[in-house]
């Protein structure tokens, strides 16, 4: 445990834009950090607390943290998110049970003087008696007495899920409907808390949170409740002459126990939507929310168990160690949403147990804009699909625009006018623009902008606010094809525009890249639209808009190639978490003796006739010819 003495409190507060406040005791303020690694504690990161009691600290500020020299002092793995006042002591503890993920090794420049003036830490072991003991996840999974998340703990969790599934109750329509109604009730009753969590994690505007997460989750639940009984019915299929007389059907049965690992960018919807599908299909479920959106993750751990059968639907919080332990277990299905790099790790782990996976990944989703368009409408739809979708932090957000050299200036001017109207002359101050999730992603995007190859290509925006974790909507014209920004998925508020002489050349450019999760075309030319649909391979295609295909429950949503495998939404979610079991049923009549040894030329002739659909061969077989 470390204790930092802060006679420098005014400096700390001024660096955060806060006014100094004196502790109630009138004594100097001390801040205790409980952690050994990493060397920096990022308060927007899931491994950090976002509050200083007596001081209002924005959730994205960073503070120094040094290794302890006391071998037996408690670490952050022993504590949950808590902030305590102990006389004049403020205690910061990590949010999650483990803190091993490396963080970005940089600090805002405003905190540099503070670091330089920090006095050497003094160990104060006696403060330990004022700390609360580790908590169990309220309403969630109960950790063992030692608080360690290990293979034994995960095995017990899976054993409980298997017992629940083996009991047969998850297979009934009544159980499935009860769980879905519980989730729908949770969304209705906890809407304000969900919005608060999304704002804490990403500063999402409330309207964006409602439209893109809450309302879609509610619609998914409602749709499943309406259609589930029909989905569960056996599907009758035709039989063939070779099995006459018989009946055939396909029965959708649950796979068993399912692991769902969700993403941080739409942390509520991308967690609960696949859970809805897994429940509708009759599975037992373990949800691992993203630790990068800690408030939403905590919401699920604390709130969801109160609305569903907690013996068959569980929430596990944590980071890389917890996820690693979960992936080491044998599941009947793993559903992952996130990056391609982690997707490979998930798939490799699943392969050890031959576990089927659905990977919802991403990619560079192109937007082709023809000159034959309503440019004002096109600009608005591109802008809302890019910056109105979590500031570009969406897997189906437009990643770059392709258009003709002759039309580029017209499109750029329309986009500039639209962005000014949407976010004002100072977009960094707009409440309608989400912030970037953390310093790591801010730095990544800054590195893209600092690439020397794109120097001079920024034609709009580019302003940055490191403290607020915001980058203004940015347009870049004719960036080099080999620049960093064209090499990786941007996942942020930067939008390159690449021009060609002819619009058809855009299609060739897309085909030269990895297959994207989405591809967009704006045109009034039906022949061009038809060629685009036939030529471009992507997870999904949308004409004259962006992102809306995601909202249609009758369309599958998923990637192809590097952008993912498998699909979900609506009935496709049900199918993703089901095994479609074929069942052929026959009676004891209609014996075909020709199928049994000893084989003769006459038998072969009758069997060939049956296979070819000969009615005469069928009659001969039914009357028992040939005789043995």
N, C-alpha and C positions, 0 to 999 in steps of 0.2 A: 504494500500500500504506500502511496506517496502523498505527501502534503505539500502544497505550494502556498507559501505565505504571500498575500497580495496587498502590500501597501500600494501596489501599482494598480489597484482596482480602477481608478479614474481613467488610466490609459487603456485598460482592457475595454471599459465601457465606451470610451470615445471611439475606439476602433470599430465598435459594433453599432455606433450611432445611438447609444443609450445614455441616459443621465445616471450619474452615480447615485446609489442608494445605500444608506448605512444599515448594517445588520441590526436587528432588534437589540442585541446585547451591547451595541456600541463598541464592540471589540473589532480588531482587524479581521477581515474576511479571509477564510482559508478555503481552498478548493481541493478536494480529495479525488484523485482519479484511480479507479480500480481496474488495472489492465497491465499486462506485460508486453503484449504485441497487439497491433503493429506500432511503429514509432509515432504515427500520427492518428488522432482520433477524429473522424469526420462526422460531425453532428447531423448531417443529412443521411448518413449511411446507416444501414440497419444495425450495425454493431455499436451504435452510439445513442445517447440520450439527447433529446432536443431541448432540454429545459435547464436553466439555472434558476433555482428558487431565489426570489428577491430580484432577479434580473430577467428581463424578457429577452431571450436570445433567439433570433431567427434560426430556423432549423437547418440552414445550410452553412453555418459558420464552422470554422475548424479551430481546434485548440491543440497545443502541444501535449504530448504525453511521453514519458520516459520510462525505460525499463526499471523494474524494482530491483533492489539489491538484497531484499529480504527473502530468503529462499522459501519460507513457509507462509508468506503473506497470501491472502486470498486474491484470486484473479477474477476477471470479469465473467469467466465461465461459472462462477459460483453465485452470481447475482442476476436479477432481472432488471428491467428498466425501472429505476426508482430515483428520486431526488429527495434527499432528506436534509432538513436543517437540524444540526446538533449544536446548539448555542450559536457560535459564530462559524460553523463549518457547513459548507455546501458539498454534498457527496454526489458525484456523477458516477453512474454505473452503466454498463453496456446493456443494450436492449435485449439481445439474444443470448443464447446459452454458450455460443462459441464465437471467437473473434479472430479467426486465422486468415481471413481473406486480405491480401495486401491492398493497401490504399494508395492513392496518388501521392507521391512524395513532394508536395508543394503546398505552400500556404499563400493566402492573399497577402499582397504586399503591405497592407495596413497593419498586419499582425507581426511583421518582421521586427519592428522596434521592441515589441513586447517580448519576443523570444530572446533578443539580445540582452534584455535587462532582467530576465528571470533570475532570481537568486537560487542557489543550490537547494534541492529538495531536502527536507528533513523527514525522517521516518517517524511516524506517530502511531505505533501499534495499538495504543490504548483506544484510538478512535474506532477500532474494530468492534468493540462492544456495543457501539451505537448503531451498527448496521443491522438491517433486517435479514433474516435467513432467506435462502433461495426459495422462490415461489414455485408452485406447480401451475401449469397453464390453466387458468380459471376456465372451467367448462371444457377444456381440451384434454390433451393426453397427460397423465400423471407420470412424472419422472420418478425413477427409483430413488431410494433414500440418498444415495451419493450424488444425484443430480446429473450423472453422466449419460450422454446419449451414445450408446454403442450398439454393437451387433446384437447383444442379448436383449437390449431394450426394443430394438426394431423387430427382432424375432417374436417377442411377446406381443407387440402391436399387431403383427401379421397373423399370429396365432389367434388373437381375439377376432380379427376380421374374418379369418377362415371359419371360426366357430359360428359367427353370426351368419355367414353365407351358407355354411353346411346345415344350419337349422332350417333352411328353406324359406324363411320369411321374406327375404329380399325378392323372391321370385313372384310373389303375389301382386296382383294389381292394386290391392288395398294398401299394401306397404309402400309401393312406389308412389301412389297418388298422395298418401299421407306426407311423405318426405317432400314432394314437390310443392304441396300446399304450404308446408312449413317454410320452405325457402321463399315462396311468394309472399308469405306473411312477414318474414324477416325483411325482405326488400321494402315492403310497404311501411312497416313500423320503424325501420331503422334508416330510412332514406337520408335524414339529416346527418346521422353519424357516418354514413357511407360518403356523403359529399364532403364532410369535414376531413375524413381520412384521405380522400383523393386530393383535397387541397393541401393537406399537410405534406403528402408525399411528392406532389407534382405541381402544386399551385394551380390545379385545373379550375377553370371557370365553372361555376355551378351549372350553367346551362349545358356546357360541354359534358360535364359529368353525368347529367341527367340523360341527355340525348344518346351519348355514345356508350354508356355503361349501365346505368340504372334502368332506363326504359327498355334497353335491349335484353338485359337479363330477365326483366319481368315478362317481356314478350316471349322469350325462349321458354320460360316456365309455363306460361299460359298455353302456348302452342303444344308443348309436350303433354300437358294435362288433357287437352282437347283431343289429341290424336293417338295417345299412347295405347288405348284399348284396341284400336284398329291395328297399330303396329304389332301388338302382341299376338294377334290372331295368326294361326298357321296359314301360310300362303299356298293355296292349291295350285298345282302345276300339272300339265298334261303328262300322260304316259306314252310309251311307245308300243308298237305291235309285238316287240320281242318280250315284253313283260306282261302281255295280256293274259288273263284279266288282272288288273292291279289299280291301285290309287297312289298318288304321290303328292307330297307337300313339303314345304320348307318351314321349319320351326326356328324362331329366333330365341336362342337361349343365352343367358348371361355368361360372360367369360369367367367371372369369379371375383377375385380381388384386384382392384385397379389402383395404380399410382398416377396421380395427376400433378405435374410440376408446372406451375404457371409463371407468367412473365410479369415484369414490373411496370410496363408502359400503360397497360389497361388492367391494373391489378385486381379490380373487382370482377369485371366481365370475363376476363380470360381465366379467372379461377373458377367462377361459379357456373359458367356456361358448359364446359365439359363435365363438371360434376352433375349438372342436370341431365345430360345425356347418359352418363354412366348409371345414374339412379333409375332413369326411365327404362334402361335395359336390364335392370334387376341386379346390379353388381354391388358389392361392398367397396367402399372408396376411402383412400387416404389422399388428402389434399396437402401438397407442400406449396404454400404461397411464396412469392418471391420476397427474399429478404431485403432487396433493394427498395421496396415500398413497405417500410416497416409498420406504418400505422395501419394500412389495409391488412397486412399480414396478421397483426395483433387483433384487428376487428374479427377476422375469421376465427382465430383461436378462441376468442372470448365469447363471441356471439353465436356463431353457427351451431355449436353443440346444443344450445338451448332450444333450437327449432327442429332438430332432426334426431334420428335414432343414433345416439353416440356410440353404440356398440358396433355399428356397421358403417358409420361415416365419421372419419376422424380427420383432424387437422394437426399437422406437424410443422412447427416453426423451426427456423434455423438457417444455416448457411451452407457452405461447401462441406464441412464435416458431416452434418446431418443428412444432406442430400446424398453424399457418397455412401453412407451407411444404408440408406434406403435403397439405393441402386444395387447394392450387394445382395439384397434379398430376392427371393423368387416371387415374381408377380405374374398375374395372368394377362396383364396389359399395362403398358406405360404410355402415357400421353404427355408429351412435352411441348411447351411453347417457349421459344427463345431464339438464341443465336445458333448459327450453323456449327460453330466450334463446339459448343456444349452439346448440340444435337448429336455430334459424332461420339462424344463421350457417353451419352445416354444410350445410343444404339450399340456401342461396344459392350457396355455393361449388360444390356438386355440380351445380347447374343450369347452370353455365357449360360443363360437359362432357356435359350430359344424363346424368349418372351416377345410377342408382337408389339410393335411400337407405332404410334402416330406422332410425326414430327411436324409441328407448325413452325416453320422457320421464317425466312424473309428473303431479301434480295433487293436489287435495284429496279424498282418498278418504273418503267418509262411512260411518258406521256407524249404522244405524237399529236401535233396540232397542225391541221391542214389550213390553208388560207380560206377555204370555203366554209367558214363558220360564223356564228354570232360571237364576235370576239369579246364583247362585254360579258356575256353569260359564261363563256368559256373561262375567262380570267377569274370570275367569281368562284366557279366550281373548282378550278385548280387551286385557288388560294385557300378555300375552306377545306379542301382535301389535304392540303399540305400544312398550313399554319393553324387552321382550325381543328386539326386532329393532333392535339397534344404537342403542338409546336414542331410537327414533323416527326415526332417519336412514335411512329406507327408503322407496322410492318407493311401496310398497303398504301402508305402515303406516297405521293409522287416523288420519285428520287431525282429525276432529271427530265427536261423537256427536249424534244426533237422537233424541229420545224425547218422551213425553207429560209434561205438567206433573205429572200425578198420580203417575207412576212415577219421576220424576227422583230424588227423595230416596232411594228404595229402591235404585236403581242406584248412586247416589253412595256410599252406605254400603257396598255390596258391593265397590265399587272400592277404597275406603279400606282395608277389611279385607284385601283381596287384596294391595294394594301394601305394606302393613305386613308382611305375611307374606313377600312376595317379597324386599323390599329393606331391611326393618328400619325402626326409628324414625329412623335417620340414614342415609338412602339415599346421601348424598354419600360415605359411607365404604364403601359396598357394592362388593365386587369383582365383582358380577354385573351391574353397570350400566356400559355403555360410556361413554367420555367423548365430548364433542363434538370434531369433527375439528381445529378450530383457533380462534384468537381471533376471527377474522372471523365465524365462525358463532355463537360464543358471544355476540358483540356484537349480531348480528342478532336472536337470540332474546331477548336482554335488552331490546332496543328494543320487541319485541312485548309483553313483559310490562310495560314502562314506559308503554305507551299509556294516556293518561288516560281513554279511553273504556271500558277494562276495569277501571278502579280499583274495588276492592271485589268483583270477581267471583271471585278466587282462593279456593277453598274447601279446597284441600289442596295441600301442597308449596310450591313457589316459592323454596326455598332455592337459593343460588347459590355456587359456588366458582370464582372467576375463575382462580386459580392452577391448580386441578385441571381446569379446563375442564368442569365438570359443573353441570348444573341438575337439581334433584330432580324426580321425576315430579310433574307439576302438573295439577290439575283446575280448570277455570274454569266456572262455572255461569251460563248466560243472558248470554253476552257479546253486545254489540250486533252486529247483522248487518253494519254498516258499519265495524267495527273493523279494525285492521291484521291482526289474527290470523285474521280470516275472509276477508281479501283475498288472501293469498298462501299457498302451500304451507308448512306449518310446518316440517317436516323436523327435528323435535326432540322433546323429552320433554314438550311442552305439549299438553293435550287439552281443548278447549272442549266444553261440553255445551249444546246449544240445545234448548229445549222448545217444544212446540206443544200445542194443545188435543186434536187428533186425530192419530193416527199417520199417516193418509193425507196430512196436510199436509206431512209430511217429504218425501214423494216429489216434491211440487211444488217444494219448496225445492231439492232436488238438481237437478231439471230446469232451474231458473233459473240454475244455475252452468255453468261449462265442464265438459265430459265428463271424469270422473275416470279414473284408471288402474284403480282397483278400487272396488267398492261392496259393502258388507256389510249383511246383515239377520239379526237374531236374532229368531226367532218360532217358535211351534208351529202357527201358523195357516197352513194350506196355501193358502187362498184369498189371504191377504195375500202369501205368498211368490210365488204365481203373478202377482199384480198387480205386485209389485216387479220381477220378471224382465221382464215385458212393458213396464213403464213407464220404468224407469231404463236409460239408455244409458251404458255404461262399458266400459273395456277388458276387464274380467272381473268376474264376480259370484260371491260365495261366501255361502252360507246357513249360519248358526249357527257360524261360525268366522272366523278372519282369516288371510290370507297363505298358506294351505295349497294353494290352487289353483296357486301358483307351482311347487310340487313335483311336479305331475302331468305327465309327459312326453307324455301323450296329449292334453293341452289346449294350444292356442296361448296364448302370453303376449305381450301387446302392448297398445298404447293405441288410442284413437280420438279424432279431433279434436285438441284441444290436448294430450292425454296421449300422443300419438305416432301412428306409422303403421308398419304391418308387424308381424309376430309371429315368435316363434321358440320353441324347446324341441322336443326329439324330432324327429319327421319335419318339423315346421314349420321348424326350423332348416335342415334339409337343403333344403327347398323355397325358403327365403329366399335361400340362396346358390346356387340353381340356376336355369337357364333351362329351362322345360318346353317342349321343342321338339316340335311336332307333325310326324308323318311319315305321309303317305298313299302307299301303294304300289299300282300297277296294272300289269297286263300289257298285251299288245298286242291281246288279244281284247276282244270286247264293244264294238266301235266303234258309236257313236251318230251317224249321219250328220246327224241333225236339228240338231246343235249347230253345224254349219259353214255358212257362207254358200254360195250365196245363200239368204236367208231367205224362206220361203214360208208361206202360211197353214196348209198341212198340217204343216209342220215345227213351227210354233208350237203347233198342237194336240197333237202328240205330246209336245213338251217340257213343256207345261202339265200333261199327264197324268202324265208322269214326276215332276214336282215335287210333284204332289198324291198321288203314291203309287199310281198306276194300274198294275195288273199287265198289263193289255192294252197300255197304252202302252209298257211295258217290252218286251213280246214284239215289238211292231212295230219298236221301235228296234233290238232285237237281231238281227232278220232283215234289217236294213238298209233299212227303209222310213223315209221315202219315198225313192224313187230320185231322183237328181239329174237 
